[in-house]
Amino acid sequence: MEAPPMAYHWPTDTVFRELTLEVQERVCWQCQHPRTVCCHRQRRFFTCDGPVELLCKLCHCSNPACPERSTTVSPEAETALVMPYWVLGWDVFGWLGHRRFARHWSVPQIRDELLDRFAIPLSVDAIERYVGRYQRMLAARQQDPAEVARAYRRAKGLILTIDGLQPEKGHETLYVVREVGRKRVWFAEALLSSSAAAVQRLLARARAWVERLDLPVRCWISDKQDAFVTGIAAEFPGVPHRYCSNHFLRDLAKPVLEADSHAKVQMRKKVRDLRAIERAVLAEEAAGAAEASPADATPAAPEADVVLDYCAAVRGILNDNQGGPLHPPGERMAEALTDVRQSLQRNLGAKKGGPLRTA
């Protein structure tokens, strides 16, 4: 369970909108005696319409002999406005989650917009906590049985896939189970061990989902690790198990990718000394600026900027390792370097007949 956060320090000049809530059910369910106000709770939180100072009238049963006498009841409407210990109301919380996960805003961008638009000053740590809460609520809703049933009410069958991702060697492996037909992630779990028993436990969980939906599984798709093969055969007997096309193509293309990797090494050997070129250009610019008097100062020659731009472009090409079996990175590197060479040739040709211009 998440620990309660530190109290928020409100500026002394903050103007609050006052709001009072009372318990709606004023009769004790145990003894049917009336409930009376026993104390008050005051709290403050942000909304999209400005800060709110909330006063909650707390009640307990008026019957001293009632076993519910010691139970303090809060207004039912309070959690519809803000959760316990939160400083953000639900409207701001929903706005924040939408910007982070639907529009992919960064935390600093959210922080600036909260301050500019709603005058809500929050630290980066506080925003990250609320983003984490939103993420957990969203994950819980995605796994809600009623929500899942609605998503598959018209489905005729299921196509399931499982794969593991390990950020670095020695780290936990994140296993993800997805359903291809509805493009829906069912669940994900990080495992310290990739043993057959640990993986089969995840597959048993997937079988429980299938039984709850009462839909036939058309096939499973994976990279056919031994743990996947044995686990799927045990939990889903008779269900076809297909090889993932991406993994199949990657394994098939291994000889091509090895040759492609060797070609990248050779190209990097030929295209060298970019830093030396950049230093020479910058030194030449500095020397020219030192010799020129303030009265004769002129804008820097465009040739130097063009050379530096070319160096930056080539460095980016050499560091680009993106691409898959259908478009290997070495092939992409060769195409990009060819484009740079052709651009240089066009610029050199233009220089012979006039001023240098970029291509």
Order of alpha helices (4+ residues) and beta strands (2+ residues): beta-beta-beta-alpha-alpha-alpha-alpha-alpha-beta-beta-beta-alpha-beta-alpha-beta-alpha-alpha-alpha-alpha-alpha
